[in-house]
Amino acid sequence: MSHVKAGGTAKNVHDSPGQRLGVKLYGGQKVKTGQVIVRQVGMTKRSGEGTFISKNFTIHAARDGVVSFTKKKVKSFTGKSHPRVEVSVK
């Protein structure tokens, strides 16, 4: 008779590929209309002038130009301000 009980099942074995998030074009680089600038989960970076944000929070260029990143203070619902990065195309 065996002296070790049954091993049971492994629970944390599912593995999925990475989502390839992050900044795709950096400040000073040229961009064409519709190109992806930032892929993100949630609104960690805000869309400024010359950009638009899609359903999955991806920031795209709305026109041809040069990408720029600026720091802004955004007020939350409670009135507290948080520093956020604004992406714009000029």
Secondary structure, DSSP 4 states (H G I P E B T S, - for coil): --SS------SS---------EESS-TT-EE-TT-EEEE-SSSSEEE-TTEEE-TTS-EEESSSEEEEEEEEEEE-TTS-EEEEEEEEE-
